[in-house]
Amino acid sequence: MSPTPDSIKQLIESSDLGDRLRGVNQARELDPAAGYQLIMQASQDDNARVRYAAVSQLDTLGDQNRQETAKLLRHLLLNDPEADVQSAAADALGGLKLTEAFEELQSVYHTTDEWLLKFSIVAALGELGDPRSFDLLTQALESDITLVSTAAIGSLGELGDPRAVPLLLSYVQADDWQVRHRVAQALGQFDTPEVKAALAQLSQDTSATVADAAKHHLPE
C-alpha cells in the first residue's frame, strides 16, 4: 500500500527512531505540497539523524513556503548542536538561493571549527550567487582544509565575478589533479583570452578527467 500523508504523519510522530526515519524517507513519495509540512515537522525532531534526513529534502521542497523555510533553515544553521544538520541547512539555503541568509552563512563560516560545515557553506555560496560572497570565497581559497579550498574554486566559477579569473589561473598547474579539474570547470564560466589559453593548456593535461573538462569548454 502506498504511503499517505496520514500514515507518514503517524511514523514521524512515533516514539520509535526507526519509524521516524522511515517516515521522512517515505515523504519523498508524496507530492511536494503534501510532503512539505511533514518534512518541516521532522526538521525539528529531537534526534539529529531525523533532522538531517528531513533538512536534506528542503532544497527541493522549500519553495512551497520560502519565507517559512528560510526562517527554519537560518535557525538551524545558527543553533543546531550537530554540524551535519547545520551543513544540511547551509546546503538547502544555497540550493534555494535564499540570499537573505548570506550574513548568517558568512558569520558561521568564520566562527565554526567544523570542516564539514565550512565546506558546505563555501559550496552553498556558489549556488547562492550573491556578489557579496566574493571576499569570503577568496579567503576560503587559502584554507588549509583541501576540500574547502577546492570547493572555493568551484564556487568562484559559479559566482562568475571576473575578479576571480587571476585567482583561478594561479591554480592551473596545481599538483593535485582534482584541483586542476575543478579549475577547468570554474574557468569554463568565463570567456577571456587568458581563460581560453589556460583551458587549451588544461585540455592537454596528463589527467584525462581534467583534459575532458577543459575540452568541454573549448570551441570545437
C-alpha positions as CSV (number, residue, x, y, z in Angstrom):
1,M,0.0,0.0,0.0
2,S,1.3,3.4,-0.9
3,P,2.1,5.8,1.9
4,T,-0.3,8.6,2.6
5,P,0.1,11.9,4.5
6,D,-1.7,10.4,7.5
7,S,0.4,7.2,7.6
8,I,3.6,9.2,7.3
9,K,2.5,11.6,9.9
10,Q,2.0,8.7,12.3
11,L,5.5,7.5,11.6
12,I,7.1,10.9,12.0
13,E,5.3,11.3,15.4
14,S,6.2,7.8,16.6
15,S,8.4,7.3,19.7
16,D,10.5,4.9,17.7
17,L,13.5,6.3,15.9
18,G,13.3,3.8,13.0
19,D,9.7,4.7,12.4
20,R,10.5,8.4,12.2
21,L,13.4,7.9,9.8
22,R,11.2,5.7,7.7
23,G,8.5,8.3,7.7
24,V,11.0,11.0,6.5
25,N,12.1,8.7,3.7
26,Q,8.6,7.8,2.6
27,A,7.7,11.5,2.5
28,R,9.6,11.6,-0.8
29,E,6.8,9.7,-2.4
30,L,4.2,12.4,-1.6
31,D,3.6,15.4,-3.8
32,P,5.6,18.4,-2.6
33,A,2.6,20.2,-1.2
34,A,1.7,17.2,1.0
35,G,5.3,16.4,1.9
36,Y,6.4,19.9,2.9
37,Q,4.7,20.3,6.2
38,L,5.7,16.8,7.3
39,I,9.3,17.4,6.4
40,M,9.2,20.8,8.2
41,Q,7.9,19.0,11.3
42,A,10.6,16.3,11.1
43,S,13.3,19.0,10.7
44,Q,12.7,19.9,14.3
45,D,12.9,16.4,15.7
46,D,14.8,15.7,18.9
47,N,17.1,13.3,17.0
48,A,19.8,14.7,14.8
49,R,19.6,11.8,12.3
50,V,15.9,12.6,11.7
51,R,16.6,16.3,11.5
52,Y,19.4,15.8,9.0
53,A,17.3,13.4,6.8
54,A,14.5,16.0,6.8
55,V,16.5,19.1,6.2
56,S,18.3,17.4,3.3
57,Q,14.9,17.4,1.5
58,L,14.2,21.1,1.9
59,D,16.3,22.2,-1.1
60,T,13.6,20.7,-3.3
61,L,10.5,21.2,-1.0
62,G,11.3,24.6,0.4
63,D,9.7,26.5,-2.5
64,Q,6.3,25.5,-1.0
65,N,6.8,28.3,1.5
66,R,10.1,30.1,1.1
67,Q,9.6,32.5,4.0
68,E,8.8,29.7,6.5
69,T,11.6,27.6,5.1
70,A,14.2,30.4,5.3
71,K,13.3,31.1,8.9
72,L,13.8,27.4,9.9
73,L,17.0,26.9,7.9
74,R,18.6,30.1,9.3
75,H,17.6,28.9,12.8
76,L,19.2,25.5,12.3
77,L,22.3,26.9,10.7
78,L,22.9,29.1,13.7
79,N,21.6,27.0,16.6
80,D,21.6,23.3,15.8
81,P,24.1,21.4,18.0
82,E,25.1,19.0,15.2
83,A,27.4,20.1,12.5
84,D,25.9,17.8,9.9
85,V,22.4,19.3,10.4
86,Q,23.9,22.8,10.2
87,S,25.7,21.7,7.0
88,A,22.4,20.3,5.5
89,A,20.8,23.7,6.3
90,A,23.6,25.5,4.5
91,D,23.2,23.2,1.5
92,A,19.4,23.9,1.4
93,L,19.9,27.7,1.8
94,G,22.2,27.6,-1.2
95,G,20.0,25.4,-3.3
96,L,17.0,27.6,-2.7
97,K,19.1,30.7,-3.4
98,L,18.0,32.3,-0.1
99,T,20.3,35.3,-0.3
100,E,18.8,36.8,2.8
101,A,20.9,34.2,4.7
102,F,24.2,35.4,3.4
103,E,25.3,37.2,6.6
104,E,24.5,34.1,8.7
105,L,26.4,31.9,6.4
106,Q,29.4,34.3,6.5
107,S,29.2,34.5,10.3
108,V,29.1,30.8,10.8
109,Y,32.0,30.2,8.4
110,H,34.2,32.5,10.4
111,T,33.2,31.1,13.8
112,T,33.0,27.3,13.3
113,D,35.8,24.8,13.6
114,E,33.9,22.1,11.8
115,W,35.5,21.3,8.4
116,L,32.2,19.8,7.1
117,L,30.3,23.0,7.9
118,K,32.9,25.2,6.4
119,F,32.9,23.1,3.2
120,S,29.1,23.1,3.0
121,I,28.9,26.9,3.4
122,V,31.6,27.5,0.7
123,A,29.8,25.2,-1.7
124,A,26.4,26.8,-0.9
125,L,27.8,30.3,-1.6
126,G,28.4,29.2,-5.2
127,E,24.8,28.2,-5.6
128,L,23.6,31.2,-3.7
129,G,25.1,33.5,-6.4
130,D,25.3,36.6,-4.1
131,P,28.1,39.0,-5.2
132,R,28.9,39.6,-1.5
133,S,30.3,36.1,-1.4
134,F,33.5,37.0,-3.4
135,D,35.6,38.1,-0.4
136,L,34.7,35.1,1.7
137,L,35.4,32.7,-1.2
138,T,38.8,34.4,-1.8
139,Q,39.6,33.8,1.9
140,A,38.4,30.2,1.6
141,L,40.9,29.6,-1.3
142,E,43.7,29.9,1.3
143,S,42.1,27.4,3.7
144,D,44.4,24.6,4.9
145,I,41.5,22.3,4.5
146,T,41.8,21.0,1.0
147,L,38.1,20.2,0.5
148,V,37.3,23.8,1.5
149,S,39.8,25.5,-0.8
150,T,38.8,23.2,-3.7
151,A,35.1,24.0,-3.1
152,A,36.0,27.7,-3.2
153,I,37.5,27.3,-6.7
154,G,34.2,25.8,-7.9
155,S,32.1,28.4,-6.2
156,L,34.1,31.3,-7.6
157,G,33.4,29.9,-11.0
158,E,29.7,29.7,-10.3
159,L,29.7,33.2,-8.9
160,G,31.0,34.5,-12.2
161,D,32.8,37.6,-10.8
162,P,35.6,38.4,-13.3
163,R,37.9,39.3,-10.4
164,A,38.1,35.6,-9.8
165,V,39.9,34.9,-13.1
166,P,43.5,35.7,-12.0
167,L,42.9,33.8,-8.8
168,L,41.8,30.8,-10.7
169,L,44.6,31.0,-13.2
170,S,47.1,30.6,-10.4
171,Y,45.9,27.0,-9.8
172,V,46.1,25.8,-13.4
173,Q,49.4,24.0,-12.6
174,A,48.4,22.7,-9.2
175,D,49.9,19.4,-8.3
176,D,46.6,17.8,-7.4
177,W,44.6,16.7,-10.5
178,Q,41.4,17.2,-8.6
179,V,42.2,20.8,-8.1
180,R,43.1,21.2,-11.8
181,H,39.8,19.5,-12.6
182,R,37.8,22.0,-10.5
183,V,39.8,24.9,-12.1
184,A,38.9,23.7,-15.6
185,Q,35.2,23.6,-14.6
186,A,35.4,27.0,-13.0
187,L,37.3,28.7,-15.8
188,G,34.6,27.4,-18.2
189,Q,32.3,30.1,-16.7
190,F,34.5,32.9,-18.1
191,D,35.4,34.0,-21.7
192,T,38.6,35.9,-21.9
193,P,41.8,35.3,-24.0
194,E,43.7,34.3,-20.8
195,V,41.0,31.8,-19.8
196,K,40.9,30.3,-23.3
197,A,44.7,29.9,-23.2
198,A,44.5,28.2,-19.8
199,L,41.8,25.9,-20.9
200,A,43.8,25.0,-24.0
201,Q,46.7,24.1,-21.7
202,L,44.4,22.1,-19.4
203,S,43.0,20.2,-22.4
204,Q,46.4,18.6,-22.8
205,D,46.6,17.6,-19.1
206,T,48.0,14.3,-18.1
207,S,44.7,13.5,-16.3
208,A,42.1,12.5,-18.8
209,T,39.4,13.8,-16.4
210,V,41.0,17.3,-16.4
211,A,41.6,17.3,-20.1
212,D,38.0,16.3,-20.9
213,A,36.6,19.0,-18.6
214,A,38.7,21.7,-20.3
215,K,37.8,20.4,-23.8
216,H,34.1,20.7,-22.9
217,H,34.6,24.5,-22.6
218,L,36.7,25.0,-25.7
219,P,35.2,25.6,-29.2
220,E,35.2,22.6,-31.5
